[in-house]
């Protein structure tokens, strides 16, 4: 009985250490490695992609530059997301050492959601980003119910690798 109680205490104290750990720091400027990224294989050349991340405990800002155009998204912890705002706003959460960001937006009048799961290599010099994109195809009400307006798949996944520039 003492052994069992002692084991439970050790496991409990060990798990407290896990919760008290500081999440990894993704801050910095990252450049996509096209030779190891699936996004580079889709369609015509998209040119270099650079991601600048500013990480703070209460928010993460990710600025993406591709084809000479820059877009910044501010991510708040899931429980803090504002109901409405003029800026593009997503949510983030930690899954152990993985940074999970979610963004709902519109592209070509289609509702699109992005989930990106970021991980760092042990040295902090490479960032892998697993991307899941879901397109909400247009649904319309038909005579007998809901009719899907497209037979195209509505989601895709891919993995991209970024190298820390600074």
Secondary structure, DSSP 8 states (H G I E B T S, - for coil): -HHHHHHHHHHHHHHHHHHHS------EEEEE-GGG-SGGGSSS----EEEEEEEETTEEEEEEEETTEEEEEEEEEGGG--S--SS-EEEEEEETTEEEEEEEEEETTEEEEEEEEEEE-TTSSEEEEEEEEEEE--EEEETTEEEES--S--EEEEEEEEEE--
